[in-house]
Amino acid sequence: MLCLFILFTTKQSHVLLNELGFNRKIDLVQGIEQLTKINADLKKSTDRILITYEIYYNVTDEKAFLRETMTLPVVEETVLQNMVQTVETNEEVRQEDLEAFLYLFKRNVSNKSKRIGRSTGSLKKKAEKQQKSTVFTTISRYSYFSVALLIFLAVGVFTGASFGSQSKPTSQNDSKLEERLTHLQEQVHEQPQVDVVARFFLSSLYSGEESDKATQKQVKKYVSEGVLKEIKGSKEQIRTLFLWESKKEGNQWLLTYVVTLKVAKEETEIRQMKVAMEKKNNNYQVTELPEEKEFTINE
């Protein structure tokens, strides 16, 4: 399996940083695990540390594929989410390179990141309780886990119903519940894939490219033919992108994002965008132009 490697540097000194391998390339998963642990420890203090990280395709590469900075502790999201979000909004990364990177990133991290999440779960829950009043707590949650929670709740309802009404025929109810569980499991599997396609689409649509033809070329692989003809170029550019809500109605996915757009040199706007998608020929495609409206924190 192909691997990715990460190299950390910093101009600051801190006792916690002794646990992080600086100035040498290490396995990406190992680096994220170490960084996540340090981030959790820093949340207990008032210290702020600026680190630089470089990501390489191979340990022998002299030139990094990507160079970014991160201020620890990361509070409103996980280290992993912060890293992916930063790469997705990096203006210097070509679309082709971005897709290749995220593919490799997913293969390297996705299976092992669950262990990272478990190790910091209690700390994250505590932080969320302390920040209930902020919208970013809600934004940082992945709907994947929400759907998974629904499955567990449904199983609990089923178990309770079984013990509470043993004297009644429940075959019909059991069949409906089983159908519902199957539907929820399908959503758990599909949602991350739909989310990735929607993010690529929005990032390509709002890339700062004002030419209609150039923009249509960028989004062609993500949209249906009918929608492609309606695509227009825009000088607006996505700076941050958070998944706010996702749901499936029939065969259609509806995903809502909270997006920060650069609309002028020193001006940004926050909007809510709804993307409608369907699976066609084993590919997820946007079936309508995104619906936009102004977004206000804690509205």
C-alpha positions, 0 to 999 in steps of 0.5 A, a space after each residue: 500500500 502506498 504511504 504518505 509521510 509528514 515532517 513537523 517543524 516549529 520555532 517554539 519550544 514546549 515540553 509537550 513537543 518532545 513527544 513529536 518527531 521534529 525535522 524528520 519524515 515519519 509515517 502520516 498515521 503515526 504523526 497524526 496520532 502524536 499530534 492528536 495526543 499533544 493537542 488534547 494535552 494543550 487544551 488543558 492549558 492556555 499555551 498556543 503553539 504554531 507548527 509547520 507540517 510538510 506532507 510527502 508522497 515518499 520518504 525519499 522525496 526532497 520536495 514536499 507535496 504540501 506545506 501548511 501551518 497549524 496552531 495548537 490546540 485545535 478546538 473547534 474540530 479534530 486535528 484530522 479534520 483541520 488538516 483535510 480542510 486546510 488541504 481542500 481550501 489551499 489555493 496552490 493545490 491543483 484539482 488533480 493533485 488534490 484528488 490524488 492526495 485525498 485518495 491516498 490520505 483516505 487509504 492511509 488514515 481512514 482505517 486507523 483514525 477511528 483509534 485516534 477518535 476513541 483515544 480523544 473521545 472523552 476530552 472532545 465530549 467535555 469540550 463540547 459540553 463547555 461550548 454548547 453555545 457555539 455553532 461550531 460545535 454542531 458544525 464539527 460533528 460528522 453526520 456519519 456518527 449521527 446516522 450511526 447513533 440512529 441505528 443504535 437507537 433503533 436497535 434499542 427500540 427493537 429490543 425493548 419492543 421484543 421484551 415488552 410485547 412478547 404476547 403480540 405477533 410482531 413479525 410485521 413490525 420486525 420486518 418494518 424495523 429491519 427494513 429501516 435498519 437496512 436503510 440507515 446502514 446504507 446511509 452510513 455507508 454512502 454519506 461520506 462518499 456523497 460528502 466528498 463529491 459535494 465538497 469537490 463540486 463546491 470547491 470547483 464551482 467557487 474557485 475564483 474562476 470567472 470564465 463560464 467554460 473554464 468553470 464548467 470544465 472543472 465541475 463537469 465530472 460532478 454534475 448532470 448534463 442539465 446542470 452543467 449548462 447552467 454553471 457560471 463562473 464566479 470571482 468568489 472563492 471558498 475559504 472554509 467549508 463545513 457540513 451542516 446537515 445531510 439527509 436522504 429522501 428517496 434516491 436523492 441526497 440533500 447536503 447543507 454546508 456552511 461556507 465562508 466565501 471570499 467575495 472581494 480582496 478583503 471581504 468574506 461572506 458566510 452562506 448556507 448552501 444546499 446541494 442535491 445529489 443522486 447516484 447515476 451509473 455508479 457515480 454521485 452527481 449534482 442534480 440541481 444548482 446549489 440553493 444559497 442563503 445568508 447564514 447567521 451564527 446561532 440563527 
